[in-house]
């Protein structure tokens, strides 16, 4: 049986050299990724309970 393996934290992912190289090539800023995720979390948390949350 395998032990529990936690997913890396967002800061760890964004500081990874390969991730940074990909973001640089696409012109994506780590700051913007964090902003988008915080916005999405806020929208998710603000959704009325019991509603169906679906992906767009």
N, C-alpha and C positions, 0 to 999 in steps of 0.2 A: 504494500500500500504506500502510495506517495504521500509525503507531508504536504501541509498547506503552503501554497505559494501565492503570496500577495502580489497584486499588480503594482507596478512602479507608480510613484506619485507623479503628478503632472510636472512638477519642477524637475524631477529626474528625467522624464521624457524630453522636456524642452531643453535640457542641458546636454543631452546626448549629442556627440559630434555628428553622427549620421543624420539625426533629426535636424540639427542646425544647418547642415549643408543643404538638405532638401528645402528647408524653409527659406534659406538665403537664395537658392536658385529660383524659388517661386515668389520671392519678394514678400514673404510672410513674416511678421514680427511676433515674437513670443508674447509680447504685451497684448497684442490684439487677440491672440488665441485665448488668453486668460479672460479678457473682457467678454468675448463671445460665450465662453462657458459659464461665466457668472450670470450673464443675461439669460441664457437658456435655463439655468437652475432657478432663477427668479421667476421665469414664466411657468416652469413646471410646478414650483411651490405655490404659485398664485392660482393655479387651476383649481376649480371647485372639486372637492372630494367626490368620488363616485363617478366622475366624468371619464369617458374613454379618452385616453391620451394616445394619440397616434402620431406616427412619423409623417413628415411632409415629403 
